[in-house]
Amino acid sequence: MKTISWEDFEKVELRVGTIVDVQDFPEARKPSYIVRVDFGGDIGIKKCSAQITHLYTKESLMGKQVIAVLNFAPKQIGPIRSEFLLTGFVLDSGEVVLAVPDEAVPNGLKLA
């Protein structure tokens, strides 16, 4: 494991948001959704591609709060521009378990 400084950690914009829309993403190489998340007033709604179809249905994701990295450069994934990275834990099987707060918090709040 590589050690980083506190300054390095502070550069990462890990913020909470609420999923407001989930659509199938049939053009993706691997099964994926297009997920839209509301990060609150100053940031607004952003979208990303997420390979989370194995453990989550579209319905189960609606209204779920998630933790995301907001300050990566946008990435073009097929026809969509992914604007953030959902965080999660990759199991040995390749399935992703989302990192989520265990209590409701205001959208846009930064992880500290």
C-alpha positions as CSV (number, residue, x, y, z in Angstrom):
1,M,0.0,0.0,0.0
2,K,1.3,3.4,-0.9
3,T,1.3,6.2,1.7
4,I,-0.1,9.6,0.8
5,S,0.0,12.9,2.6
6,W,-3.0,14.6,4.2
7,E,-2.7,17.3,1.5
8,D,-3.1,14.6,-1.2
9,F,-6.3,13.3,0.5
10,E,-7.7,16.8,0.8
11,K,-7.4,17.2,-3.0
12,V,-10.0,14.4,-3.6
13,E,-13.6,15.7,-3.7
14,L,-15.5,12.8,-2.2
15,R,-19.0,14.0,-1.8
16,V,-22.4,12.5,-1.1
17,G,-25.4,12.8,-3.5
18,T,-28.8,11.2,-4.0
19,I,-29.6,9.1,-7.1
20,V,-32.5,10.7,-9.0
21,D,-32.5,8.7,-12.2
22,V,-31.2,5.4,-13.5
23,Q,-31.3,4.2,-17.1
24,D,-30.0,1.1,-18.9
25,F,-26.8,1.7,-20.9
26,P,-27.0,-0.8,-23.7
27,E,-24.1,0.7,-25.7
28,A,-21.6,0.0,-22.8
29,R,-19.1,-2.9,-23.3
30,K,-20.0,-4.3,-19.9
31,P,-23.5,-4.3,-18.4
32,S,-24.0,-0.7,-17.0
33,Y,-26.4,1.9,-16.0
34,I,-26.4,5.6,-16.7
35,V,-26.9,7.1,-13.2
36,R,-27.8,10.7,-12.4
37,V,-27.1,12.0,-8.9
38,D,-28.1,15.2,-7.2
39,F,-25.1,16.7,-5.4
40,G,-27.0,19.7,-4.1
41,G,-27.4,23.4,-5.0
42,D,-23.8,24.4,-5.7
43,I,-23.0,21.3,-7.8
44,G,-26.3,20.1,-9.2
45,I,-27.1,16.9,-11.0
46,K,-24.3,15.0,-12.7
47,K,-24.3,11.7,-14.6
48,C,-22.0,8.8,-14.9
49,S,-21.8,5.3,-16.2
50,A,-21.7,2.6,-13.5
51,Q,-21.1,-1.1,-13.8
52,I,-23.4,-2.0,-10.9
53,T,-26.1,-4.0,-12.6
54,H,-25.3,-7.4,-11.0
55,L,-26.2,-6.3,-7.4
56,Y,-28.6,-3.4,-8.0
57,T,-31.8,-2.9,-9.9
58,K,-32.8,0.5,-11.2
59,E,-35.6,0.6,-8.7
60,S,-33.4,-0.3,-5.7
61,L,-31.0,2.6,-6.6
62,M,-33.6,5.3,-6.8
63,G,-33.3,7.7,-3.8
64,K,-30.1,5.9,-2.5
65,Q,-27.4,8.2,-1.2
66,V,-23.9,7.4,-2.7
67,I,-20.4,8.6,-2.3
68,A,-18.6,9.9,-5.4
69,V,-15.4,11.4,-6.6
70,L,-16.3,14.7,-8.3
71,N,-13.0,16.2,-9.3
72,F,-11.7,13.6,-11.9
73,A,-11.7,14.9,-15.4
74,P,-14.8,13.9,-17.3
75,K,-14.5,10.7,-19.3
76,Q,-16.2,9.8,-22.5
77,I,-17.7,6.3,-22.3
78,G,-19.4,5.5,-25.6
79,P,-22.1,8.1,-26.2
80,I,-22.1,9.6,-22.7
81,R,-19.7,11.8,-20.9
82,S,-19.2,10.5,-17.4
83,E,-18.9,13.4,-15.0
84,F,-18.0,11.6,-11.7
85,L,-17.0,8.3,-10.3
86,L,-19.2,6.3,-8.0
87,T,-17.2,4.7,-5.2
88,G,-17.6,1.1,-4.2
89,F,-15.9,-2.1,-3.3
90,V,-15.0,-4.6,-6.0
91,L,-15.6,-8.2,-5.0
92,D,-13.5,-11.1,-6.3
93,S,-16.4,-11.9,-8.6
94,G,-16.1,-8.4,-10.1
95,E,-19.4,-7.2,-8.7
96,V,-19.4,-3.7,-7.1
97,V,-20.9,-3.0,-3.7
98,L,-21.5,0.7,-3.4
99,A,-20.0,2.9,-0.7
100,V,-22.9,4.6,1.0
101,P,-23.4,6.7,4.2
102,D,-25.3,4.8,6.9
103,E,-27.3,7.9,7.8
104,A,-29.0,10.5,5.6
105,V,-26.8,13.6,5.1
106,P,-27.2,16.7,3.0
107,N,-26.3,16.3,-0.7
108,G,-23.0,17.8,-1.6
109,L,-21.4,17.2,1.9
110,K,-17.7,16.5,1.6
111,L,-16.2,13.3,3.1
112,A,-13.7,14.3,5.8
